[in-house]
């Protein structure tokens, strides 16, 4: 009876371990990245049965060439329990997409998670991409998540688009605008202009 139970347990662990490996050989984890105040918070969970000797946290700007930015030493994971880990990237690559991957000792690499980090660097707004060919975003400072209004204005003074956001960006659909150069203004909840700028729409 005990031998049968042990065999069933080992078979279950093996099934879980195999199921967690993607076709490309990467270990699939509950792995996420979030950005707050210019820092990227990484969070991942290893299922029971997944164990390794040390974790290397790596980052890339192109999702191909990764560089180590930190490590967690010692035995990781557990044969009987799920284990959660976290890591903070204090200095992510600004104004581009950051790609993260874990090197899990003998288990191999994890899947890649990606997140764009916007740093206004003293500017009040940033348009990405500029020119906008399809979908673009206008980033601005809105840490308190207050409602702001964006007005996109043609050079003859016509308001072509008006959007409201409580986030730190407005999402622009370039298909709704004719090709050309526009000015925009961002107004706070009291209708005071807090920022202005230019954007280009290219078809």
N, C-alpha and C positions, 0 to 999 in steps of 0.2 A: 504493500500500500504506500509506504513512504517513498519507495523507489519510483512508483508510478507518478506520485505527486511531484517529485523532483524532476522527472523527465518532462512532465507537463509544464512546469515552471521554466525550465531551460528552453523548451520549444517556444513558449510565449515570449521570452526575452529575445530570442533569436528573430522571431517574426517581427517584433517591434523594431529591432535594430535594422533589419533589412528594409522594412517599410519606411524608415526614416531617411534612406539614402535615395536621392534622385537619380534619374537615368544618366545625368552627367557626372555622377560620382560625388556630388556635394551633399553634405548632411543637411537635412531639412529640420529647422528649429522654428519655434515661435520666436521670431527675431524681428524687432521693430526699431525704428529711429524716429525721434521727435526733436524739434528745434525750439528752444526757448531762450530769448535774450542772447542770441548769438552763439549758444552752445548746443551741441547735439547730444541727446541722451539716448544711449543704446540699451536695449532691454532684451534678454533672451531667456528661454526656458529649455532645459534639457530633460527629455522624458526619462522615466526610470528605465534602466538598462543601458543608457548612454553614458559611458565614462571615458575620460581621457586624462592625459598627463600634461597639464598646462594649456592655457588658452592665449593665443596671440591675436590682438585686435589690430586689423589693418585697414587702411583707407586708400582710395584711389580717386583720381579726377576723371579717368576715362573708362573705368570698370574693367580694365585689363591689367594695368601695372599697379600693384598694391605695395604700400610701405607700412611697416609696423608703427603704431602710435601708442601702444601700451600692451601690457600682458597681465595675466592672472596666473600665478605659479601654483604648483601642487596638483593634487588629484581633483578633477572636476567631474561633476555628475554623481550618480548613485545607481547601484544595481536594483534598488528597491523603492526609491522616491524620486519625484520630479524636483529639480533644483533650478532656482531662478538666479540670474546674474544681471549685473548692470555695470555700465561704464559711461563716463562723461568725456566727450571730446571738447576740451576747453577752447581749442583754436581750430575750428573747421575751416576749410578753404572757402573764402568769402565769394559771394556772387557767382556761384556755380554749383553744380550738382556734386555732392559728396557720396561716394559709394563705399560701403563698409562690408567687410568679410571677416569671419572668424577662422582662425586656424586652430583646430581642436586636437592638437597632439596627434596621437595615433589614429584618430578617426578621420582626419583630413579636413578639407575646407567646408565651411557652411555655404548656404546660398548667400547672395548679395542683396543688401537692402540699400536704397538710395534716397537721398533727401536734398532738396535745394536750400542753400543757406544764403539769405539776402542780408547784406550789410550796407546800410545807406551811407556810411562813411562821411558823415557830416552833411550829406545832401538831404533835402526834405522828401524827395521822391526818386524812384528809379523805374524806368520802363524796360521790361524784358519780354521778348526781344524787341529791339528797336532798329529797323522797322518791323512792324507787325505784319506778318503774311497770312496768318490764320487766327490763332488764339494767342493773346498776350496778357500781361498783367502789369498793373501799375502799383508798386509797393510804396507804402508811406508809414509813418510812425503812428501807431494807434494802440499803445500798450493797455489802455483802459477799456478797449473794445467799445468805444462810443460810436453811435451812428454817424457816418460821414457821407457826403454826397459828391459824386464826380460828375462834372459837366465837360463834355467834349465839344469844342466849338470850332467851326470852320473859320477861315480867314475873312469871310464876309459877315461874321458875327452870329451865324445861326447855330443854335444848340442842336447838335446831331445825336447826342446820346446823353442820357442822364441815368446814373446808377447810384444805388445806396449800398453801403457795406458797413458791418461792424467788425470786420477782420482787418488785417494790416495790408490788404491789397484789394484792388478791383480787377475783375476778369473782363477782358475786352475781346469781343468777337469781331475780328477784322472783316468778316464777310458782310457785316451790317453797315460798313462804312465804305465810301468811295476811296479810290487811291488818292493819296495826297498828304499834305502836312496839316496837322491840327494843333491847336493849343488846348490845354485842359486846365481846369481849376478844381481844387478839392475844398469843400466847405464843411465846417463842423456843424454840430446840431443847432447852433445859434445863427447859422447861415453866414458865418464869418469865413472869408477865404484864408485857408491855412497854407496852401501851396499852389503853385502853378508850374506849368512845364509845356513841352512840345512832344508830340509823337508823330511818327510817319507810318502810313498804311501803304503797303506795296502788294500788288496783286501778282 
